[in-house]
Amino acid sequence: MKKPKITVTRTAAELAKALGLTPADGAEIGLRSDLNSKIVEVVQRKGLTHAQVARLARTSRTRVTAIMNRNTKDVSTDLLLRVLYSLGYTTKIKFQKPLD
C-alpha cells in the first residue's frame, strides 16, 4: 500500500490550491480564518465565557463553542461578523486585485 503524500500549506491561498479549490474559495477561507482568530483572541483577552459571548451576540452557546474551537464549517460569515461586532470590534474590507 502506498503512503499518502503529505502536503504542507502556509496560507489560505496555498490550501485552496492544494485542495483544488478556486482562488475565490481561498480568499473566503482566509477571511473566515482571520475573523475566527480575532474572535478567539478578544474572548480570551476579555476573559469572557462562551455563555457571555452568546448573550452579547444573540446566538447559542453551542455556536460560540464551535467558533472558539475553530469548528466553523456550519457557522456563517454573517455570524462571525456579528460576534466580532458584539465584542466591540468592526471590520474593514480592503479591495485589491490578486497577485498572479
C-alpha positions in Angstrom: 0.0 0.0 0.0 1.3 3.5 -0.9 1.9 6.1 1.7 -0.3 9.2 1.2 1.6 12.3 0.1 1.7 14.9 2.8 1.2 18.5 1.7 2.0 21.4 3.9 0.4 24.8 3.2 1.1 28.1 4.9 -1.6 30.3 3.6 -5.3 30.1 2.7 -4.5 30.5 -1.0 -2.0 27.6 -0.9 -4.6 25.5 0.9 -7.2 26.2 -1.7 -4.8 25.4 -4.5 -3.8 22.1 -2.8 -7.4 21.1 -2.4 -8.3 22.0 -6.0 -10.5 25.0 -4.9 -10.8 28.3 -6.7 -8.8 31.4 -5.7 -12.1 32.9 -4.5 -12.6 29.9 -2.2 -9.1 30.6 -0.8 -10.0 34.2 -0.2 -13.1 33.2 1.7 -11.1 30.7 3.8 -8.6 33.4 4.6 -11.3 35.9 5.6 -13.2 33.5 7.8 -9.9 32.3 9.4 -8.9 36.0 10.2 -12.4 36.7 11.7 -12.2 33.5 13.8 -8.7 34.2 15.1 -9.7 37.7 16.2 -12.8 36.4 18.0 -10.8 33.8 19.9 -8.2 36.5 20.7 -10.7 39.0 22.0 -12.7 36.5 24.0 -9.6 35.1 25.7 -8.2 38.6 26.4 -11.5 39.8 27.9 -11.9 36.5 29.9 -15.5 36.0 28.7 -17.3 32.7 29.0 -19.0 31.2 26.0 -22.4 31.9 27.5 -21.5 35.6 28.0 -20.4 35.9 24.3 -23.6 34.1 23.2 -25.7 36.5 25.1 -23.9 39.5 23.6 -24.1 38.2 20.1 -27.7 36.8 20.5 -26.7 33.3 19.4 -26.4 29.9 21.1 -23.6 28.9 23.4 -23.1 25.9 21.2 -22.3 28.1 18.2 -19.9 30.2 20.3 -18.2 27.0 21.4 -17.8 25.9 17.8 -16.3 29.2 16.9 -13.9 29.1 19.9 -12.8 25.6 18.8 -12.3 26.8 15.2 -15.0 24.4 14.0 -16.8 26.9 11.8 -17.9 24.7 9.0 -21.6 25.3 9.9 -21.2 28.9 11.1 -22.0 31.6 8.6 -19.6 34.5 7.9 -22.5 36.8 9.0 -22.5 35.2 12.4 -18.7 35.6 12.7 -19.1 39.3 11.9 -22.0 39.7 14.4 -20.0 38.0 17.2 -17.0 40.2 16.5 -19.2 43.4 16.5 -20.8 42.3 19.8 -17.3 42.2 21.3 -16.8 45.8 20.3 -15.0 45.4 17.0 -15.8 46.4 13.4 -14.2 45.2 10.3 -12.8 47.0 7.3 -12.6 45.3 3.9 -9.8 46.3 1.5 -10.3 45.7 -2.2 -7.3 44.9 -4.4 -6.5 42.8 -7.4 -5.0 39.4 -6.6 -1.3 38.9 -7.4 -0.8 36.3 -10.1 
